[in-house]
Amino acid sequence: MASSRRRHHFFTHGRWLIPAITVASVFLLLFFFLSILAPSPNGNRIFLLTRRDSSGENDDAIEDSPLLVPAKEKVNNREMWSSRNSNLFYGCSDASNKFRKAQDITHPNRYLSIVTNGGLNQQRTGITDAVVAARVLNATLVVPKLDKSSYWKDSSIFSDIFDVDWFIKYLAKDVTVVKELPLRKGQIWLPYRMRVPRKCSDRCYIHRVLPVLKKKHAVQIMKFDYRLANSLDTDFQKLRCRVNYHALKFVDPILRMGEKLVQRMRMKSKHFIALHLRMLLWRGR
């Protein structure tokens, strides 16, 4: 009796299982045929590459050939390298009338020094932010010290890479900059070392650094990378632009090398892209 019930239960479920398998098989076959008949999204590009290879051209000819855009993509009948709005851009980094001169606001016995951190791009950002931080604190900025202890182990100093005299001269109206700390009682003045949080705002500097600066008179902020907030007053943002795009000028040997590299690239093509490769494993922080 029990055996009869088990057979009845098996046949009842098997009766529903067979149609389910049949329907699933039909859907799989339909999907397979549609995937074969559907056009490839990169079909046009594959055709172009196949046509090039079949023509017998070598690799150099392929590298020098112009960039081909798939026909399905709309480019508004203009080159991808041009910008119809480029003539509308203009410089806007000049200080406003409310931005007082450095000689009127800088305290005579207040010095800020920083030590950058990271690669050259991060160090450049740190130098830019250091100028703004000195302005926030109404302090004299000591020419920033470049990172020598992180992964790169580069022994270069500021004047090896940037025109230090131009840097000081250009920023004279915004921030007073000196090459070294003055002597104190005839001896080398060692600044008080400290750190600030990343993305520290101008109020953060006033609350954290200014009290120490008033007491010690010379402060050196270590590992100075991205230690200033992105959102600042407009005049501070303009000062950032003046530092990054005007005050920081490479020394002549680097400029000559850069011009030579650009000339060589232009000999090969009218257009080129500069790619900044980032390190995935960074141990400098």
C-alpha positions as CSV (number, residue, x, y, z in Angstrom):
1,M,0.0,0.0,0.0
2,A,2.8,2.4,0.9
3,S,4.7,1.4,-2.3
4,S,1.6,2.3,-4.3
5,R,1.4,5.8,-2.7
6,R,5.1,6.5,-3.4
7,R,4.6,5.5,-7.1
8,H,1.5,7.8,-7.3
9,H,3.4,10.7,-5.7
10,F,6.4,10.2,-8.1
11,F,4.2,10.2,-11.2
12,T,2.2,13.2,-10.0
13,H,5.4,15.3,-9.7
14,G,6.9,13.9,-12.9
15,R,3.9,14.9,-14.8
16,W,4.6,18.6,-14.0
17,L,8.4,18.3,-14.3
18,I,8.5,17.2,-18.0
19,P,6.6,20.3,-19.4
20,A,8.8,22.6,-17.3
21,I,12.0,21.1,-18.8
22,T,10.5,21.4,-22.3
23,V,9.7,25.1,-21.8
24,A,13.2,25.9,-20.4
25,S,14.8,24.1,-23.4
26,V,12.7,26.2,-25.8
27,F,13.8,29.4,-24.1
28,L,17.5,28.4,-24.2
29,L,17.3,27.6,-27.9
30,L,15.6,30.9,-28.6
31,F,18.2,32.8,-26.7
32,F,21.0,31.0,-28.6
33,F,19.6,31.8,-32.0
34,L,19.0,35.5,-31.1
35,S,22.6,35.8,-29.9
36,I,23.8,34.5,-33.3
37,L,21.5,36.7,-35.4
38,A,22.0,39.9,-33.3
39,P,24.6,42.4,-34.7
40,S,27.8,43.0,-32.7
41,P,27.9,46.3,-30.9
42,N,31.5,46.8,-32.2
43,G,30.7,45.3,-35.6
44,N,31.8,48.5,-37.4
45,R,35.0,48.7,-35.5
46,I,35.8,45.0,-36.1
47,F,35.2,45.6,-39.8
48,L,37.6,48.5,-39.9
49,L,40.3,46.5,-38.1
50,T,39.8,43.5,-40.4
51,R,40.0,45.6,-43.5
52,R,43.2,47.2,-42.3
53,D,44.8,43.8,-41.5
54,S,43.8,42.4,-44.9
55,S,45.4,45.2,-46.8
56,G,48.8,44.1,-45.7
57,E,49.8,47.4,-43.9
58,N,52.4,47.2,-41.2
59,D,52.1,48.2,-37.6
60,D,53.7,51.6,-38.1
61,A,51.2,52.5,-40.7
62,I,48.4,51.6,-38.4
63,E,49.8,53.7,-35.6
64,D,50.1,56.7,-37.9
65,S,46.6,56.4,-39.3
66,P,44.0,58.9,-38.2
67,L,41.5,58.0,-35.4
68,L,38.4,56.4,-36.9
69,V,35.1,56.9,-35.0
70,P,32.4,54.3,-35.5
71,A,29.7,55.5,-37.9
72,K,26.9,55.0,-35.4
73,E,28.4,57.5,-33.0
74,K,27.4,61.1,-33.6
75,V,30.2,63.7,-33.5
76,N,28.2,66.7,-34.8
77,N,30.4,67.0,-37.9
78,R,33.3,68.4,-36.0
79,E,36.7,67.0,-34.9
80,M,36.8,65.5,-31.5
81,W,39.9,67.5,-30.7
82,S,38.3,70.9,-31.2
83,S,36.1,72.9,-28.8
84,R,33.6,75.5,-30.1
85,N,33.6,77.3,-26.7
86,S,37.4,77.5,-26.4
87,N,37.5,81.2,-27.4
88,L,35.1,82.0,-24.5
89,F,37.6,81.1,-21.7
90,Y,39.6,83.8,-20.1
91,G,41.9,84.2,-17.0
92,C,40.1,85.0,-13.8
93,S,42.7,84.6,-11.1
94,D,43.3,88.2,-10.3
95,A,42.7,89.2,-6.7
96,S,39.6,91.3,-5.9
97,N,39.9,94.8,-4.5
98,K,39.1,93.4,-1.0
99,F,42.2,91.2,-1.0
100,R,44.7,93.2,1.0
101,K,48.4,93.4,0.2
102,A,50.8,91.0,2.0
103,Q,52.8,93.8,3.6
104,D,49.7,95.1,5.3
105,I,48.6,91.8,7.0
106,T,51.8,89.7,7.6
107,H,52.9,89.5,11.2
108,P,56.7,90.1,11.5
109,N,57.4,87.2,13.9
110,R,55.2,84.5,12.4
111,Y,56.7,81.9,10.1
112,L,55.1,78.8,8.4
113,S,57.2,76.0,7.0
114,I,55.8,72.8,5.3
115,V,57.3,69.5,4.2
116,T,55.6,68.1,1.1
117,N,54.6,64.5,0.6
118,G,54.1,62.2,-2.4
119,G,55.0,62.4,-6.0
120,L,55.7,65.7,-7.8
121,N,52.1,66.3,-8.6
122,Q,51.1,65.9,-5.0
123,Q,54.0,68.0,-3.9
124,R,53.0,70.8,-6.3
125,T,49.5,70.7,-4.8
126,G,51.0,70.9,-1.3
127,I,53.1,74.0,-2.3
128,T,50.0,75.7,-3.7
129,D,48.0,75.0,-0.5
130,A,50.9,76.1,1.7
131,V,50.8,79.6,0.2
132,V,47.1,79.8,0.9
133,A,47.6,78.5,4.5
134,A,50.3,81.1,5.1
135,R,47.9,83.8,3.9
136,V,45.1,82.5,6.2
137,L,47.5,82.7,9.1
138,N,49.0,86.1,8.1
139,A,52.4,84.4,8.3
140,T,55.6,84.5,6.3
141,L,56.0,81.3,4.2
142,V,59.4,79.6,4.2
143,V,60.2,78.1,0.8
144,P,58.6,74.6,1.0
145,K,60.8,71.5,1.5
146,L,60.3,68.7,-0.9
147,D,59.7,65.1,0.1
148,K,62.9,63.1,0.4
149,S,61.9,60.3,2.7
150,S,59.0,58.6,0.9
151,Y,59.1,55.9,-1.8
152,W,60.8,58.1,-4.4
153,K,64.0,58.9,-2.4
154,D,64.5,62.0,-4.5
155,S,67.2,64.4,-3.2
156,S,66.0,67.4,-5.2
157,I,65.2,70.6,-3.4
158,F,62.8,73.3,-4.4
159,S,65.3,75.3,-6.4
160,D,66.3,72.2,-8.4
161,I,62.8,72.0,-9.9
162,F,61.1,75.4,-9.6
163,D,62.4,79.0,-10.2
164,V,62.6,80.0,-6.5
165,D,63.4,83.7,-7.2
166,W,60.4,84.0,-9.6
167,F,58.2,82.2,-7.0
168,I,59.1,84.8,-4.3
169,K,58.8,87.8,-6.6
170,Y,55.5,86.8,-8.2
171,L,53.8,86.2,-4.8
172,A,55.2,89.3,-3.1
173,K,51.8,91.1,-3.1
174,D,50.0,88.0,-1.8
175,V,52.3,86.3,0.7
176,T,55.7,87.1,2.0
177,V,58.1,84.3,1.1
178,V,61.7,83.7,2.4
179,K,64.2,81.1,1.5
180,E,65.2,80.1,5.0
181,L,64.2,80.9,8.6
182,P,66.2,83.7,10.0
183,L,68.7,83.1,12.8
184,R,67.4,83.3,16.3
185,K,69.9,84.7,18.8
186,G,72.6,83.9,16.4
187,Q,71.7,80.2,16.1
188,I,69.7,78.1,13.6
189,W,66.0,78.4,14.4
190,L,64.3,75.0,14.6
191,P,60.5,75.3,14.0
192,Y,57.9,73.5,16.1
193,R,56.7,70.4,14.1
194,M,53.1,69.4,13.9
195,R,50.5,67.9,11.6
196,V,47.0,68.9,10.6
197,P,44.1,66.8,9.3
198,R,43.5,66.3,5.6
199,K,41.1,68.8,4.0
200,C,41.6,71.2,6.9
201,S,39.5,74.4,6.3
202,D,40.6,77.9,6.9
203,R,38.8,77.9,10.2
204,C,40.6,74.7,11.1
205,Y,44.0,76.4,10.6
206,I,42.9,79.4,12.7
207,H,41.8,77.1,15.6
208,R,44.6,74.5,15.4
209,V,47.7,76.2,14.0
210,L,47.4,79.9,14.8
211,P,47.5,79.4,18.6
212,V,50.7,77.3,18.3
213,L,52.1,79.8,15.8
214,K,51.5,82.7,18.2
215,K,53.4,80.8,21.0
216,K,56.2,79.2,19.0
217,H,56.5,81.9,16.2
218,A,57.8,79.2,13.7
219,V,55.8,76.1,12.8
220,Q,56.6,73.3,10.4
221,I,53.7,71.2,9.2
222,M,54.8,67.7,8.2
223,K,53.4,65.4,5.3
224,F,51.7,68.4,3.7
225,D,49.6,66.8,1.0
226,Y,45.9,67.7,0.6
227,R,45.9,69.4,4.0
228,L,43.7,72.3,2.8
229,A,40.0,72.0,2.1
230,N,38.8,72.3,-1.5
231,S,36.0,74.7,-0.6
232,L,37.4,78.1,0.3
233,D,36.6,81.8,-0.2
234,T,36.8,83.0,-3.8
235,D,39.9,85.1,-3.2
236,F,41.7,82.1,-1.7
237,Q,40.8,80.0,-4.7
238,K,42.1,82.6,-7.0
239,L,45.3,82.7,-5.0
240,R,45.6,78.9,-5.6
241,C,45.3,79.5,-9.3
242,R,48.0,82.2,-9.2
243,V,50.4,79.9,-7.4
244,N,49.8,76.9,-9.5
245,Y,49.7,78.5,-13.0
246,H,51.9,81.5,-12.6
247,A,54.2,81.4,-9.5
248,L,55.4,77.8,-9.9
249,K,57.6,77.9,-13.0
250,F,60.0,75.1,-13.8
251,V,63.7,75.9,-14.0
252,D,65.2,76.5,-17.5
253,P,66.7,73.0,-18.0
254,I,63.4,71.3,-17.3
255,L,61.6,73.7,-19.6
256,R,64.0,73.0,-22.4
257,M,63.6,69.3,-21.9
258,G,59.8,69.6,-22.0
259,E,59.9,71.7,-25.2
260,K,62.1,69.0,-26.8
261,L,59.7,66.2,-25.9
262,V,56.7,68.2,-27.2
263,Q,58.5,68.9,-30.5
264,R,59.2,65.2,-30.9
265,M,55.6,64.2,-30.2
266,R,54.3,66.9,-32.6
267,M,56.5,65.5,-35.4
268,K,54.5,62.3,-35.1
269,S,51.0,63.7,-34.7
270,K,49.1,66.9,-34.2
271,H,47.3,65.5,-31.2
272,F,48.6,63.6,-28.2
273,I,47.5,62.7,-24.7
274,A,49.5,63.0,-21.5
275,L,48.8,60.0,-19.2
276,H,49.5,60.2,-15.5
277,L,50.2,56.7,-14.2
278,R,49.4,56.3,-10.6
279,M,51.1,53.9,-8.2
280,L,48.7,51.3,-6.8
281,L,50.9,50.3,-3.9
282,W,51.9,53.5,-2.1
283,R,53.8,53.4,1.2
284,G,54.6,57.1,1.6
285,R,51.7,58.0,3.8
